Amino acid sequence: MAKHSIHDLGDAELLNELASAKAALFNDRFELATGALENTARLAHWRRQIARINTELREREIAAADAAAAGTERTA
């Protein structure tokens, strides 16, 4: 999933995608430990995907806080 498609998802979809990526990372780590994982680059892929999703969620959180702060400044 590319950055632009992560940006297009809603909050609930992002949280679902985050849970899915974390589950996939867990499964790949388990396969690595048992020696069944053939493509170790997938571990880095999932870690980066989780970081991208967390970054997008944090950006939205900051934007919402800024919008709320701007709204309270106008009324004060």
Sequence and secondary structure as in RCSB ss.txt:
>XXXX:A:sequence
MAKHSIHDLGDAELLNELASAKAALFNDRFELATGALENTARLAHWRRQIARINTELREREIAAADAAAAGTERT
A
>XXXX:A:secstr
  HHHHHHS HHHHHHHHHHHHHHHHHHHHHHHHT  S THHHHHHHHHHHHHHHHHHHHHHHHHHHHHHHHHHH
 
